[in-house]
Amino acid sequence: MGAARDSYEAALAYSQDRLQFGKPLAGYQLTQEKLVNMLLEIQKGTILAYYLGRLKDERKLRPEQISLGKLNNVREAIKIAREARSIPGGNGITLDYSPLRHAANLESVRTYEGPDEVHLLVLGQHITGLGAFR
Ligand SMILES: Cc1cc2nc3c(=O)[nH]c(=O)nc-3n(C[C@H](O)[C@H](O)[C@H](O)COP(=O)(O)OP(=O)(O)OC[C@H]3O[C@@H](n4cnc5c(N)ncnc54)[C@H](O)[C@@H]3O)c2cc1C
């Protein structure tokens, strides 16, 4: 969520600065939709992380809840980083702006914290009672 938040903040700052047709990109509805959708997922993911952290402190956290948090937050963070990359346009492709760096890094996070498929299988087994691992 930290990578997602930095991507969002970089995109927001850029959109306030860059003028097109005499007004900032931030003043266009499509840009605002992107920014608002990013913020919604950042807030939800952060609340989820706090909630799971509290369960862990209370020693009540179950393995499938960890899969739920990792699957959701890393998946959403990658989406946010990619969406944030679009706001600086061509500049977003360069290493001068953080969102695409975060997106690339999050792809390795998405592997080393357990791939999506395995978290999906953990959750699928939990809700159906049927393991589909093999
Ligand atoms: C940057 C980085 C750092 C890492 N650091 C560590 C570390 O510190 N310690 C450590 O132990 N490991 C580490 N790893 C390894 C990481 O844990 C594994 O790469 C990861 O668990 C996936 O295993 P694998 O690469 O063998 O892929 P595989 O298990 O071969 O999986 C390949 C693909 O098949 C899918 N797949 C696998 N099994 C199933 C199945 N039963 N059903 C459906 N789909 C399936 C996977 O989801 C994945 O998409 C790191 C990896 C990276 C990229």
Ligand as a Chemical Component Dictionary entry (heavy atoms), coordinates in Angstrom:
data_LIG
# 
_chem_comp.id                   LIG 
_chem_comp.type                 NON-POLYMER 
_chem_comp.pdbx_formal_charge   0 
_chem_comp.three_letter_code    LIG 
# 
loop_
_chem_comp_atom.comp_id 
_chem_comp_atom.atom_id 
_chem_comp_atom.alt_atom_id 
_chem_comp_atom.type_symbol 
_chem_comp_atom.charge 
_chem_comp_atom.model_Cartn_x 
_chem_comp_atom.model_Cartn_y 
_chem_comp_atom.model_Cartn_z 
_chem_comp_atom.pdbx_ordinal 
LIG C1  C1  C 0 12.595 -11.247 -5.955  1  
LIG C2  C2  C 0 12.323 -12.596 -5.354  2  
LIG C3  C3  C 0 12.751 -12.851 -4.050  3  
LIG C4  C4  C 0 12.523 -14.101 -3.464  4  
LIG N1  N1  N 0 12.943 -14.316 -2.175  5  
LIG C5  C5  C 0 12.730 -15.517 -1.605  6  
LIG C6  C6  C 0 13.150 -15.762 -0.249  7  
LIG O1  O1  O 0 13.711 -14.880 0.422   8  
LIG N2  N2  N 0 12.944 -16.984 0.299   9  
LIG C7  C7  C 0 12.312 -17.988 -0.428  10 
LIG O2  O2  O 0 12.133 -19.083 0.112   11 
LIG N3  N3  N 0 11.922 -17.771 -1.705  12 
LIG C8  C8  C 0 12.109 -16.584 -2.314  13 
LIG N4  N4  N 0 11.698 -16.366 -3.615  14 
LIG C9  C9  C 0 11.096 -17.485 -4.344  15 
LIG C10 C10 C 0 9.573  -17.393 -4.370  16 
LIG O3  O3  O 0 9.042  -17.733 -3.111  17 
LIG C11 C11 C 0 9.068  -18.337 -5.483  18 
LIG O4  O4  O 0 9.557  -17.846 -6.737  19 
LIG C12 C12 C 0 7.564  -18.407 -5.477  20 
LIG O5  O5  O 0 7.068  -19.066 -4.331  21 
LIG C13 C13 C 0 7.018  -19.165 -6.706  22 
LIG O6  O6  O 0 7.662  -20.404 -6.833  23 
LIG P1  P1  P 0 8.363  -20.813 -8.203  24 
LIG O7  O7  O 0 9.194  -19.689 -8.712  25 
LIG O8  O8  O 0 9.005  -22.154 -7.961  26 
LIG O9  O9  O 0 7.175  -20.961 -9.243  27 
LIG P2  P2  P 0 6.233  -22.230 -9.477  28 
LIG O10 O10 O 0 5.822  -22.859 -8.186  29 
LIG O11 O11 O 0 6.863  -23.082 -10.529 30 
LIG O12 O12 O 0 4.954  -21.483 -10.077 31 
LIG C14 C14 C 0 4.947  -20.966 -11.419 32 
LIG C15 C15 C 0 3.531  -20.518 -11.745 33 
LIG O13 O13 O 0 2.616  -21.616 -11.620 34 
LIG C16 C16 C 0 1.624  -21.329 -10.640 35 
LIG N5  N5  N 0 1.358  -22.538 -9.861  36 
LIG C17 C17 C 0 2.226  -23.253 -9.112  37 
LIG N6  N6  N 0 1.612  -24.290 -8.514  38 
LIG C18 C18 C 0 0.305  -24.209 -8.879  39 
LIG C19 C19 C 0 -0.833 -25.004 -8.590  40 
LIG N7  N7  N 0 -0.778 -26.053 -7.777  41 
LIG N8  N8  N 0 -1.985 -24.656 -9.147  42 
LIG C20 C20 C 0 -2.079 -23.568 -9.953  43 
LIG N9  N9  N 0 -1.041 -22.787 -10.273 44 
LIG C21 C21 C 0 0.148  -23.099 -9.736  45 
LIG C22 C22 C 0 2.203  -20.238 -9.776  46 
LIG O14 O14 O 0 1.175  -19.467 -9.201  47 
LIG C23 C23 C 0 3.025  -19.440 -10.774 48 
LIG O15 O15 O 0 2.185  -18.560 -11.498 49 
LIG C24 C24 C 0 11.882 -15.130 -4.214  50 
LIG C25 C25 C 0 11.444 -14.859 -5.535  51 
LIG C26 C26 C 0 11.671 -13.611 -6.095  52 
LIG C27 C27 C 0 11.170 -13.353 -7.505  53 
# 
loop_
_chem_comp_bond.comp_id 
_chem_comp_bond.atom_id_1 
_chem_comp_bond.atom_id_2 
_chem_comp_bond.value_order 
_chem_comp_bond.pdbx_ordinal 
LIG C1  C2  SING 1  
LIG C2  C3  SING 2  
LIG C2  C26 DOUB 3  
LIG C3  C4  DOUB 4  
LIG C4  N1  SING 5  
LIG C4  C24 SING 6  
LIG N1  C5  DOUB 7  
LIG C5  C6  SING 8  
LIG C5  C8  SING 9  
LIG C6  O1  DOUB 10 
LIG C6  N2  SING 11 
LIG N2  C7  SING 12 
LIG C7  O2  DOUB 13 
LIG C7  N3  SING 14 
LIG N3  C8  DOUB 15 
LIG C8  N4  SING 16 
LIG N4  C9  SING 17 
LIG N4  C24 SING 18 
LIG C9  C10 SING 19 
LIG C10 O3  SING 20 
LIG C10 C11 SING 21 
LIG C11 O4  SING 22 
LIG C11 C12 SING 23 
LIG C12 O5  SING 24 
LIG C12 C13 SING 25 
LIG C13 O6  SING 26 
LIG O6  P1  SING 27 
LIG P1  O7  DOUB 28 
LIG P1  O8  SING 29 
LIG P1  O9  SING 30 
LIG O9  P2  SING 31 
LIG P2  O10 DOUB 32 
LIG P2  O11 SING 33 
LIG P2  O12 SING 34 
LIG O12 C14 SING 35 
LIG C14 C15 SING 36 
LIG C15 O13 SING 37 
LIG C15 C23 SING 38 
LIG O13 C16 SING 39 
LIG C16 N5  SING 40 
LIG C16 C22 SING 41 
LIG N5  C17 SING 42 
LIG N5  C21 SING 43 
LIG C17 N6  DOUB 44 
LIG N6  C18 SING 45 
LIG C18 C19 SING 46 
LIG C18 C21 DOUB 47 
LIG C19 N7  SING 48 
LIG C19 N8  DOUB 49 
LIG N8  C20 SING 50 
LIG C20 N9  DOUB 51 
LIG N9  C21 SING 52 
LIG C22 O14 SING 53 
LIG C22 C23 SING 54 
LIG C23 O15 SING 55 
LIG C24 C25 DOUB 56 
LIG C25 C26 SING 57 
LIG C26 C27 SING 58 
# 
